[in-house]
Amino acid sequence: TLRRRTMDKIDALTKNLLYEKVAVIHAAYEDAPSTVALVEVEKKLTDTEKLETAFMKTNTIEEGWWNNEGVTKMFGGGACRSTSVGDMVLIGTTKYKCEPTGWSVV
Protein backbone atom coordinates (compact mmCIF):
# COMPACT_ATOMS: atom_id res chain seq x y z
CA THR A 1 0.00 0.00 0.00
CA LEU A 2 1.01 3.62 -0.41
CA ARG A 3 1.01 4.18 3.35
CA ARG A 4 3.36 1.20 3.92
CA ARG A 5 5.78 2.36 1.19
CA THR A 6 5.76 5.89 2.63
CA MET A 7 6.50 4.56 6.13
CA ASP A 8 9.32 2.37 4.76
CA LYS A 9 10.87 5.41 3.07
CA ILE A 10 10.61 7.46 6.27
CA ASP A 11 12.22 4.61 8.25
CA ALA A 12 15.07 4.39 5.71
CA LEU A 13 15.66 8.15 5.81
CA THR A 14 15.62 8.20 9.61
CA LYS A 15 18.08 5.30 9.75
CA ASN A 16 20.33 7.08 7.25
CA LEU A 17 20.35 10.22 9.41
CA LEU A 18 21.12 8.39 12.65
CA TYR A 19 23.50 5.64 11.52
CA GLU A 20 26.57 5.18 9.35
CA LYS A 21 28.42 2.08 8.20
CA VAL A 22 32.03 1.38 9.05
CA ALA A 23 34.16 -1.24 7.31
CA VAL A 24 35.88 -4.00 9.29
CA ILE A 25 39.09 -5.15 7.58
CA HIS A 26 40.88 -8.33 8.61
CA ALA A 27 44.64 -8.05 8.14
CA ALA A 28 46.24 -9.67 11.20
CA TYR A 29 46.55 -13.21 9.83
CA GLU A 30 45.85 -12.72 6.12
CA ASP A 31 48.24 -12.38 3.18
CA ALA A 32 46.34 -9.25 2.10
CA PRO A 33 43.81 -7.10 3.96
CA SER A 34 40.19 -7.98 3.24
CA THR A 35 36.94 -6.23 4.16
CA VAL A 36 34.84 -8.80 6.01
CA ALA A 37 31.92 -6.68 7.25
CA LEU A 38 30.07 -3.39 7.18
CA VAL A 39 28.78 -2.51 10.63
CA GLU A 40 26.07 0.03 11.40
CA VAL A 41 27.04 2.43 14.18
CA GLU A 42 25.30 5.48 15.56
CA LYS A 43 26.64 8.69 13.99
CA LYS A 44 26.54 10.50 17.35
CA LEU A 45 29.14 8.15 18.90
CA THR A 46 32.80 9.12 19.20
CA ASP A 47 35.23 7.33 16.89
CA THR A 48 36.43 5.23 19.84
CA GLU A 49 32.85 4.18 20.60
CA LYS A 50 32.28 3.34 16.92
CA LEU A 51 35.47 1.25 16.89
CA GLU A 52 34.45 -0.63 20.03
CA THR A 53 30.97 -1.26 18.60
CA ALA A 54 32.42 -2.64 15.35
CA PHE A 55 34.86 -4.82 17.32
CA MET A 56 32.12 -6.17 19.59
CA LYS A 57 29.73 -6.88 16.70
CA THR A 58 32.39 -8.81 14.77
CA ASN A 59 33.31 -11.19 17.57
CA THR A 60 31.64 -14.55 18.03
CA ILE A 61 30.22 -15.23 21.48
CA GLU A 62 27.30 -17.64 21.19
CA GLU A 63 26.82 -17.74 17.42
CA GLY A 64 28.59 -16.45 14.31
CA TRP A 65 29.13 -12.68 14.49
CA TRP A 66 27.86 -12.27 10.91
CA ASN A 67 24.36 -12.97 12.29
CA ASN A 68 24.49 -9.92 14.60
CA GLU A 69 22.01 -7.12 14.01
CA GLY A 70 23.49 -4.24 12.04
CA VAL A 71 26.23 -6.37 10.44
CA THR A 72 26.47 -6.93 6.68
CA LYS A 73 28.61 -9.95 5.82
CA MET A 74 31.23 -9.12 3.16
CA PHE A 75 33.19 -12.39 3.06
CA GLY A 76 32.65 -15.52 1.02
CA GLY A 77 32.05 -18.92 2.55
CA GLY A 78 30.22 -19.97 5.66
CA ALA A 79 32.45 -18.64 8.42
CA CYS A 80 35.01 -16.00 9.30
CA ARG A 81 37.22 -15.51 12.34
CA SER A 82 36.50 -12.83 14.90
CA THR A 83 38.13 -9.42 14.71
CA SER A 84 41.37 -9.23 16.71
CA VAL A 85 44.56 -7.25 17.33
CA GLY A 86 46.11 -6.23 14.00
CA ASP A 87 42.79 -5.87 12.19
CA MET A 88 41.43 -2.50 11.08
CA VAL A 89 38.24 -0.45 10.97
CA LEU A 90 37.59 2.30 8.44
CA ILE A 91 35.45 5.20 9.64
CA GLY A 92 34.87 7.64 6.79
CA THR A 93 38.39 8.17 5.40
CA THR A 94 40.25 7.36 8.64
CA LYS A 95 41.60 3.85 9.13
CA TYR A 96 42.26 2.57 12.64
CA LYS A 97 44.29 -0.48 13.69
CA CYS A 98 43.29 -2.60 16.66
CA GLU A 99 46.17 -2.61 19.16
CA PRO A 100 46.66 -4.76 22.30
CA THR A 101 45.11 -1.85 24.18
CA GLY A 102 43.02 0.58 22.14
CA TRP A 103 43.34 1.79 18.56
CA SER A 104 45.91 3.67 16.48
CA VAL A 105 45.45 5.68 13.26
CA VAL A 106 47.01 3.93 10.26
Contacts in CASP RR format, 6 or more apart in sequence:
PFRMAT RR
TARGET T0000
AUTHOR 0000-0000-0000
METHOD contacts of the structure
MODEL  1
TLRRRTMDKIDALTKNLLYEKVAVIHAAYEDAPSTVALVEVEKKLTDTEK
LETAFMKTNTIEEGWWNNEGVTKMFGGGACRSTSVGDMVLIGTTKYKCEP
TGWSVV
17 43 0 8 1.000
18 42 0 8 1.000
18 43 0 8 1.000
18 44 0 8 1.000
19 40 0 8 1.000
19 41 0 8 1.000
19 42 0 8 1.000
19 43 0 8 1.000
20 40 0 8 1.000
20 41 0 8 1.000
20 43 0 8 1.000
20 91 0 8 1.000
20 92 0 8 1.000
21 38 0 8 1.000
21 39 0 8 1.000
21 40 0 8 1.000
21 41 0 8 1.000
21 72 0 8 1.000
22 38 0 8 1.000
22 39 0 8 1.000
22 41 0 8 1.000
22 50 0 8 1.000
22 51 0 8 1.000
22 54 0 8 1.000
22 89 0 8 1.000
22 90 0 8 1.000
22 91 0 8 1.000
22 92 0 8 1.000
23 35 0 8 1.000
23 37 0 8 1.000
23 38 0 8 1.000
23 39 0 8 1.000
23 74 0 8 1.000
23 89 0 8 1.000
23 90 0 8 1.000
24 35 0 8 1.000
24 36 0 8 1.000
24 37 0 8 1.000
24 38 0 8 1.000
24 39 0 8 1.000
24 54 0 8 1.000
24 58 0 8 1.000
24 83 0 8 1.000
24 87 0 8 1.000
24 88 0 8 1.000
24 89 0 8 1.000
25 33 0 8 1.000
25 34 0 8 1.000
25 35 0 8 1.000
25 36 0 8 1.000
25 87 0 8 1.000
25 88 0 8 1.000
25 89 0 8 1.000
25 90 0 8 1.000
25 95 0 8 1.000
26 33 0 8 1.000
26 34 0 8 1.000
26 36 0 8 1.000
26 80 0 8 1.000
26 81 0 8 1.000
26 83 0 8 1.000
26 87 0 8 1.000
27 33 0 8 1.000
27 34 0 8 1.000
27 86 0 8 1.000
27 87 0 8 1.000
27 88 0 8 1.000
28 84 0 8 1.000
28 85 0 8 1.000
28 86 0 8 1.000
28 87 0 8 1.000
28 98 0 8 1.000
29 81 0 8 1.000
33 88 0 8 1.000
34 75 0 8 1.000
35 74 0 8 1.000
36 58 0 8 1.000
36 73 0 8 1.000
36 74 0 8 1.000
36 75 0 8 1.000
36 80 0 8 1.000
36 83 0 8 1.000
37 54 0 8 1.000
37 57 0 8 1.000
37 58 0 8 1.000
37 65 0 8 1.000
37 66 0 8 1.000
37 71 0 8 1.000
37 72 0 8 1.000
37 73 0 8 1.000
37 74 0 8 1.000
37 75 0 8 1.000
38 71 0 8 1.000
38 72 0 8 1.000
38 74 0 8 1.000
39 53 0 8 1.000
39 54 0 8 1.000
39 57 0 8 1.000
39 58 0 8 1.000
39 70 0 8 1.000
39 71 0 8 1.000
39 72 0 8 1.000
40 70 0 8 1.000
40 71 0 8 1.000
41 49 0 8 1.000
41 50 0 8 1.000
41 53 0 8 1.000
41 54 0 8 1.000
42 50 0 8 1.000
42 53 0 8 1.000
45 53 0 8 1.000
47 91 0 8 1.000
47 94 0 8 1.000
47 96 0 8 1.000
48 102 0 8 1.000
48 103 0 8 1.000
50 89 0 8 1.000
50 91 0 8 1.000
51 89 0 8 1.000
51 91 0 8 1.000
51 96 0 8 1.000
51 98 0 8 1.000
51 102 0 8 1.000
51 103 0 8 1.000
54 83 0 8 1.000
54 89 0 8 1.000
55 83 0 8 1.000
55 89 0 8 1.000
55 98 0 8 1.000
57 65 0 8 1.000
57 68 0 8 1.000
57 70 0 8 1.000
57 71 0 8 1.000
58 65 0 8 1.000
58 68 0 8 1.000
58 71 0 8 1.000
58 82 0 8 1.000
58 83 0 8 1.000
59 65 0 8 1.000
59 82 0 8 1.000
59 83 0 8 1.000
60 82 0 8 1.000
64 79 0 8 1.000
65 71 0 8 1.000
65 80 0 8 1.000
65 82 0 8 1.000
65 83 0 8 1.000
66 73 0 8 1.000
66 75 0 8 1.000
66 80 0 8 1.000
73 80 0 8 1.000
83 98 0 8 1.000
84 98 0 8 1.000
85 98 0 8 1.000
85 99 0 8 1.000
85 100 0 8 1.000
86 97 0 8 1.000
86 98 0 8 1.000
86 99 0 8 1.000
87 97 0 8 1.000
87 98 0 8 1.000
88 95 0 8 1.000
88 96 0 8 1.000
88 97 0 8 1.000
88 98 0 8 1.000
88 106 0 8 1.000
89 95 0 8 1.000
89 96 0 8 1.000
89 98 0 8 1.000
89 103 0 8 1.000
90 96 0 8 1.000
94 105 0 8 1.000
95 105 0 8 1.000
95 106 0 8 1.000
96 103 0 8 1.000
96 104 0 8 1.000
96 105 0 8 1.000
96 106 0 8 1.000
97 103 0 8 1.000
97 104 0 8 1.000
97 105 0 8 1.000
97 106 0 8 1.000
END
